[in-house]
Amino acid sequence: MKLVIKDPISGGTLLLFKNEERFDRLYYGRDKDTKYFTIAWNAGETQTVTIDGEEHTFKSHTLLAMMFNQSFSFERPTDIVAWQFNREFYCIVDHDREVSCVGFIFGMDKVFITLDPDTQQRLELMLDIFVLEMNTVDNIQSEMLLMLLKRLIITITQLARSEYIPDKKQQQDGRFHIIRKFNLLVEEHFRAEHSVSYYAQLLNKSPKTLSNLFAIFNQKTPTQIIQERIIIEAKRLLRFTNKSPKQITFELGFEDPAYFSNFFKKHTNATPLEFRNTKVGEV
């Protein structure tokens, strides 16, 4: 089953997939022009999900949210229930106060969200309502579906907070929103800005304050987040495009191809060319 709702005026699109034999995404290719955010629910047994060429275990009754610029495929797509939407249908950045998910469940880190039996039932009910509303054409269809999508995102964000930030005081701590904002800023500027001080200035914090804050929440350091985002993009460009290492060097904000090659090798144990010539999963 594949259901699609499109708004011809705004360009907003919402898609729902269930029991589809083919469900994947190739951003640097076939799907580059369709910038869909994805929420995927593995409703079957544990399987493998491949994201940007890297394999991950996708446990039974687990949710995963992915950015529009991530490529993915599933070992058994027929077991996947998935929602996709573009920013014209619902912009999670502009409406961050409503859902508080940007830079957390929607980010470059893989956040797998476990569903307990009660939540599974809630999602089954929500799925049934999605199907009903997507098959009901009337003048409030888009409003109903937008409300349902917000509820879905809020629900899984709350689950993720309980799983990844079990301390309730920290869940309500305004400082956690700074971490999310940092992640969002890195996503926006990592190609040009590689220093923690740049992002600290945007957040009106000192680099030391940022580092201490990330430590409090048991997060990677700000430097690690910036460098890992650069490496993720470099791997994508090497895997999915024909761009030369020199072109990639400049695209990712480096001035010296040799320096970039050393930077890449430090993080992957391979030069860019070695990585490109090695089969996925061997590096």
Contacts in CASP RR format, 6 or more apart in sequence:
PFRMAT RR
TARGET T0000
AUTHOR 0000-0000-0000
METHOD contacts of the structure
MODEL  1
MKLVIKDPISGGTLLLFKNEERFDRLYYGRDKDTKYFTIAWNAGETQTVT
IDGEEHTFKSHTLLAMMFNQSFSFERPTDIVAWQFNREFYCIVDHDREVS
CVGFIFGMDKVFITLDPDTQQRLELMLDIFVLEMNTVDNIQSEMLLMLLK
RLIITITQLARSEYIPDKKQQQDGRFHIIRKFNLLVEEHFRAEHSVSYYA
QLLNKSPKTLSNLFAIFNQKTPTQIIQERIIIEAKRLLRFTNKSPKQITF
ELGFEDPAYFSNFFKKHTNATPLEFRNTKVGEV
1 16 0 8 1.000
1 17 0 8 1.000
1 18 0 8 1.000
1 19 0 8 1.000
1 20 0 8 1.000
1 131 0 8 1.000
2 15 0 8 1.000
2 16 0 8 1.000
2 17 0 8 1.000
2 20 0 8 1.000
3 15 0 8 1.000
3 16 0 8 1.000
3 131 0 8 1.000
3 134 0 8 1.000
3 135 0 8 1.000
4 13 0 8 1.000
4 14 0 8 1.000
4 15 0 8 1.000
4 16 0 8 1.000
5 13 0 8 1.000
5 14 0 8 1.000
5 15 0 8 1.000
5 134 0 8 1.000
5 141 0 8 1.000
5 142 0 8 1.000
5 145 0 8 1.000
6 12 0 8 1.000
6 13 0 8 1.000
7 13 0 8 1.000
7 88 0 8 1.000
7 89 0 8 1.000
7 142 0 8 1.000
10 88 0 8 1.000
10 89 0 8 1.000
11 86 0 8 1.000
11 88 0 8 1.000
11 89 0 8 1.000
12 85 0 8 1.000
12 86 0 8 1.000
12 88 0 8 1.000
12 89 0 8 1.000
13 34 0 8 1.000
13 36 0 8 1.000
13 84 0 8 1.000
13 85 0 8 1.000
13 86 0 8 1.000
13 88 0 8 1.000
13 89 0 8 1.000
14 83 0 8 1.000
14 84 0 8 1.000
14 85 0 8 1.000
14 89 0 8 1.000
14 134 0 8 1.000
14 145 0 8 1.000
14 149 0 8 1.000
15 36 0 8 1.000
15 82 0 8 1.000
15 83 0 8 1.000
15 84 0 8 1.000
15 85 0 8 1.000
16 81 0 8 1.000
16 82 0 8 1.000
16 83 0 8 1.000
16 84 0 8 1.000
16 130 0 8 1.000
16 131 0 8 1.000
16 134 0 8 1.000
17 23 0 8 1.000
17 80 0 8 1.000
17 81 0 8 1.000
17 82 0 8 1.000
17 83 0 8 1.000
17 84 0 8 1.000
18 80 0 8 1.000
18 81 0 8 1.000
18 82 0 8 1.000
18 127 0 8 1.000
19 78 0 8 1.000
20 77 0 8 1.000
20 78 0 8 1.000
20 80 0 8 1.000
21 77 0 8 1.000
21 78 0 8 1.000
22 77 0 8 1.000
23 74 0 8 1.000
23 77 0 8 1.000
23 80 0 8 1.000
23 82 0 8 1.000
24 71 0 8 1.000
24 72 0 8 1.000
24 73 0 8 1.000
24 74 0 8 1.000
24 77 0 8 1.000
25 31 0 8 1.000
25 36 0 8 1.000
25 38 0 8 1.000
25 66 0 8 1.000
25 70 0 8 1.000
25 71 0 8 1.000
25 72 0 8 1.000
25 73 0 8 1.000
26 71 0 8 1.000
26 240 0 8 1.000
27 68 0 8 1.000
27 69 0 8 1.000
27 70 0 8 1.000
27 71 0 8 1.000
27 236 0 8 1.000
27 240 0 8 1.000
28 71 0 8 1.000
28 236 0 8 1.000
28 237 0 8 1.000
28 239 0 8 1.000
28 240 0 8 1.000
28 241 0 8 1.000
29 240 0 8 1.000
31 71 0 8 1.000
34 86 0 8 1.000
35 68 0 8 1.000
35 69 0 8 1.000
35 86 0 8 1.000
35 87 0 8 1.000
36 68 0 8 1.000
36 84 0 8 1.000
36 85 0 8 1.000
36 86 0 8 1.000
37 65 0 8 1.000
37 66 0 8 1.000
37 67 0 8 1.000
37 68 0 8 1.000
37 84 0 8 1.000
37 85 0 8 1.000
37 86 0 8 1.000
37 87 0 8 1.000
37 92 0 8 1.000
37 106 0 8 1.000
38 65 0 8 1.000
38 66 0 8 1.000
38 68 0 8 1.000
38 70 0 8 1.000
38 72 0 8 1.000
38 82 0 8 1.000
38 83 0 8 1.000
38 84 0 8 1.000
39 63 0 8 1.000
39 64 0 8 1.000
39 65 0 8 1.000
39 66 0 8 1.000
39 82 0 8 1.000
39 83 0 8 1.000
39 84 0 8 1.000
39 152 0 8 1.000
39 153 0 8 1.000
39 156 0 8 1.000
40 49 0 8 1.000
40 58 0 8 1.000
40 63 0 8 1.000
40 64 0 8 1.000
40 65 0 8 1.000
40 66 0 8 1.000
40 72 0 8 1.000
40 74 0 8 1.000
40 80 0 8 1.000
40 81 0 8 1.000
40 82 0 8 1.000
41 61 0 8 1.000
41 62 0 8 1.000
41 63 0 8 1.000
41 80 0 8 1.000
41 81 0 8 1.000
41 82 0 8 1.000
41 115 0 8 1.000
41 123 0 8 1.000
42 49 0 8 1.000
42 58 0 8 1.000
42 59 0 8 1.000
42 60 0 8 1.000
42 61 0 8 1.000
42 62 0 8 1.000
42 63 0 8 1.000
42 64 0 8 1.000
42 74 0 8 1.000
42 79 0 8 1.000
42 80 0 8 1.000
43 60 0 8 1.000
43 61 0 8 1.000
43 79 0 8 1.000
43 80 0 8 1.000
43 81 0 8 1.000
44 60 0 8 1.000
44 61 0 8 1.000
44 76 0 8 1.000
44 79 0 8 1.000
45 60 0 8 1.000
45 76 0 8 1.000
45 79 0 8 1.000
46 57 0 8 1.000
46 58 0 8 1.000
46 59 0 8 1.000
46 60 0 8 1.000
47 58 0 8 1.000
47 74 0 8 1.000
47 75 0 8 1.000
47 76 0 8 1.000
47 79 0 8 1.000
48 55 0 8 1.000
48 56 0 8 1.000
48 57 0 8 1.000
48 58 0 8 1.000
48 74 0 8 1.000
48 75 0 8 1.000
49 55 0 8 1.000
49 56 0 8 1.000
49 57 0 8 1.000
49 58 0 8 1.000
49 64 0 8 1.000
49 72 0 8 1.000
49 73 0 8 1.000
49 74 0 8 1.000
49 75 0 8 1.000
50 56 0 8 1.000
50 72 0 8 1.000
50 73 0 8 1.000
50 74 0 8 1.000
51 66 0 8 1.000
51 70 0 8 1.000
51 71 0 8 1.000
51 72 0 8 1.000
51 110 0 8 1.000
52 70 0 8 1.000
52 71 0 8 1.000
52 72 0 8 1.000
52 232 0 8 1.000
52 235 0 8 1.000
52 236 0 8 1.000
52 239 0 8 1.000
53 71 0 8 1.000
53 235 0 8 1.000
53 239 0 8 1.000
53 280 0 8 1.000
53 281 0 8 1.000
54 280 0 8 1.000
54 281 0 8 1.000
55 281 0 8 1.000
56 110 0 8 1.000
56 112 0 8 1.000
58 64 0 8 1.000
58 74 0 8 1.000
58 75 0 8 1.000
58 112 0 8 1.000
59 112 0 8 1.000
59 114 0 8 1.000
61 114 0 8 1.000
61 115 0 8 1.000
61 120 0 8 1.000
62 112 0 8 1.000
62 113 0 8 1.000
62 114 0 8 1.000
62 115 0 8 1.000
63 112 0 8 1.000
63 113 0 8 1.000
63 115 0 8 1.000
63 156 0 8 1.000
63 159 0 8 1.000
64 110 0 8 1.000
64 111 0 8 1.000
64 112 0 8 1.000
64 113 0 8 1.000
65 101 0 8 1.000
65 105 0 8 1.000
65 106 0 8 1.000
65 107 0 8 1.000
65 111 0 8 1.000
65 113 0 8 1.000
65 156 0 8 1.000
66 72 0 8 1.000
66 106 0 8 1.000
67 106 0 8 1.000
67 107 0 8 1.000
67 108 0 8 1.000
67 187 0 8 1.000
68 86 0 8 1.000
68 87 0 8 1.000
70 108 0 8 1.000
71 236 0 8 1.000
71 240 0 8 1.000
74 80 0 8 1.000
81 127 0 8 1.000
83 130 0 8 1.000
83 149 0 8 1.000
83 152 0 8 1.000
85 149 0 8 1.000
87 93 0 8 1.000
87 94 0 8 1.000
89 146 0 8 1.000
89 149 0 8 1.000
90 146 0 8 1.000
90 149 0 8 1.000
90 150 0 8 1.000
92 99 0 8 1.000
92 101 0 8 1.000
92 102 0 8 1.000
92 106 0 8 1.000
92 153 0 8 1.000
93 102 0 8 1.000
93 184 0 8 1.000
95 150 0 8 1.000
96 102 0 8 1.000
98 150 0 8 1.000
98 154 0 8 1.000
99 150 0 8 1.000
99 153 0 8 1.000
99 154 0 8 1.000
99 157 0 8 1.000
100 157 0 8 1.000
100 177 0 8 1.000
100 180 0 8 1.000
101 153 0 8 1.000
101 156 0 8 1.000
101 157 0 8 1.000
102 180 0 8 1.000
102 183 0 8 1.000
102 184 0 8 1.000
103 179 0 8 1.000
103 180 0 8 1.000
103 181 0 8 1.000
103 183 0 8 1.000
103 184 0 8 1.000
103 187 0 8 1.000
104 111 0 8 1.000
104 157 0 8 1.000
104 160 0 8 1.000
104 161 0 8 1.000
104 180 0 8 1.000
104 183 0 8 1.000
105 111 0 8 1.000
105 113 0 8 1.000
105 156 0 8 1.000
105 157 0 8 1.000
105 160 0 8 1.000
107 183 0 8 1.000
107 187 0 8 1.000
108 183 0 8 1.000
108 187 0 8 1.000
108 228 0 8 1.000
108 229 0 8 1.000
108 232 0 8 1.000
111 160 0 8 1.000
111 164 0 8 1.000
113 156 0 8 1.000
113 159 0 8 1.000
113 160 0 8 1.000
113 163 0 8 1.000
114 159 0 8 1.000
114 163 0 8 1.000
115 123 0 8 1.000
115 159 0 8 1.000
119 155 0 8 1.000
119 159 0 8 1.000
122 155 0 8 1.000
123 152 0 8 1.000
123 155 0 8 1.000
126 148 0 8 1.000
126 151 0 8 1.000
126 152 0 8 1.000
126 155 0 8 1.000
129 148 0 8 1.000
130 145 0 8 1.000
130 148 0 8 1.000
133 141 0 8 1.000
133 144 0 8 1.000
133 145 0 8 1.000
133 148 0 8 1.000
134 141 0 8 1.000
134 145 0 8 1.000
161 171 0 8 1.000
162 171 0 8 1.000
165 171 0 8 1.000
165 176 0 8 1.000
165 217 0 8 1.000
170 176 0 8 1.000
170 216 0 8 1.000
170 217 0 8 1.000
175 213 0 8 1.000
175 216 0 8 1.000
175 217 0 8 1.000
176 217 0 8 1.000
178 203 0 8 1.000
178 205 0 8 1.000
178 210 0 8 1.000
178 213 0 8 1.000
179 213 0 8 1.000
179 214 0 8 1.000
179 217 0 8 1.000
179 219 0 8 1.000
181 203 0 8 1.000
182 199 0 8 1.000
182 203 0 8 1.000
182 210 0 8 1.000
182 222 0 8 1.000
182 225 0 8 1.000
183 225 0 8 1.000
185 199 0 8 1.000
185 202 0 8 1.000
185 203 0 8 1.000
186 199 0 8 1.000
186 225 0 8 1.000
186 226 0 8 1.000
186 229 0 8 1.000
187 229 0 8 1.000
189 198 0 8 1.000
189 199 0 8 1.000
190 226 0 8 1.000
190 229 0 8 1.000
190 230 0 8 1.000
190 233 0 8 1.000
190 252 0 8 1.000
191 233 0 8 1.000
191 251 0 8 1.000
191 252 0 8 1.000
191 253 0 8 1.000
192 253 0 8 1.000
193 199 0 8 1.000
194 226 0 8 1.000
194 227 0 8 1.000
194 230 0 8 1.000
194 253 0 8 1.000
195 226 0 8 1.000
196 207 0 8 1.000
196 210 0 8 1.000
196 211 0 8 1.000
196 222 0 8 1.000
196 223 0 8 1.000
196 226 0 8 1.000
197 207 0 8 1.000
199 210 0 8 1.000
199 222 0 8 1.000
199 226 0 8 1.000
200 206 0 8 1.000
200 207 0 8 1.000
200 209 0 8 1.000
200 210 0 8 1.000
200 222 0 8 1.000
203 210 0 8 1.000
205 213 0 8 1.000
207 222 0 8 1.000
210 222 0 8 1.000
211 221 0 8 1.000
211 222 0 8 1.000
214 220 0 8 1.000
214 221 0 8 1.000
214 222 0 8 1.000
215 221 0 8 1.000
219 225 0 8 1.000
220 228 0 8 1.000
227 263 0 8 1.000
227 267 0 8 1.000
228 267 0 8 1.000
230 252 0 8 1.000
230 263 0 8 1.000
231 264 0 8 1.000
231 267 0 8 1.000
231 268 0 8 1.000
233 252 0 8 1.000
234 248 0 8 1.000
234 252 0 8 1.000
234 260 0 8 1.000
234 264 0 8 1.000
234 272 0 8 1.000
235 268 0 8 1.000
235 275 0 8 1.000
237 243 0 8 1.000
237 248 0 8 1.000
237 251 0 8 1.000
238 245 0 8 1.000
238 248 0 8 1.000
238 272 0 8 1.000
238 275 0 8 1.000
238 276 0 8 1.000
239 276 0 8 1.000
239 280 0 8 1.000
243 251 0 8 1.000
245 257 0 8 1.000
245 260 0 8 1.000
245 261 0 8 1.000
245 271 0 8 1.000
245 272 0 8 1.000
245 273 0 8 1.000
245 276 0 8 1.000
246 257 0 8 1.000
248 260 0 8 1.000
248 272 0 8 1.000
249 255 0 8 1.000
249 256 0 8 1.000
249 257 0 8 1.000
249 260 0 8 1.000
249 261 0 8 1.000
252 260 0 8 1.000
254 260 0 8 1.000
254 263 0 8 1.000
260 272 0 8 1.000
261 271 0 8 1.000
261 272 0 8 1.000
264 270 0 8 1.000
264 271 0 8 1.000
264 272 0 8 1.000
264 275 0 8 1.000
265 271 0 8 1.000
268 275 0 8 1.000
268 283 0 8 1.000
269 283 0 8 1.000
270 278 0 8 1.000
270 283 0 8 1.000
274 283 0 8 1.000
275 283 0 8 1.000
END
